């Protein structure tokens, strides 16, 4: 049950980090006056949040298992 809690916490922290990074990267790209970004950059920005969410969950579980001594 503890591992599940750590995975959920890591997921939420990864999603929050993804939201912050996405807005920090997209704001200068769109704010340049043109208001448009390329399709490739849009796809990468759209994938950033879920990828960081899953990564946060996996990293959280790995850290939790190592802190318990692998048992």
Secondary structure by P-SEA (a helix, b strand, c coil): caaaaaaaaaaaaaaaaaaaaaaaaaaaaaacccccccaaaaaaaaaaaaaaaaaaaaaaaaaaaaaaccc
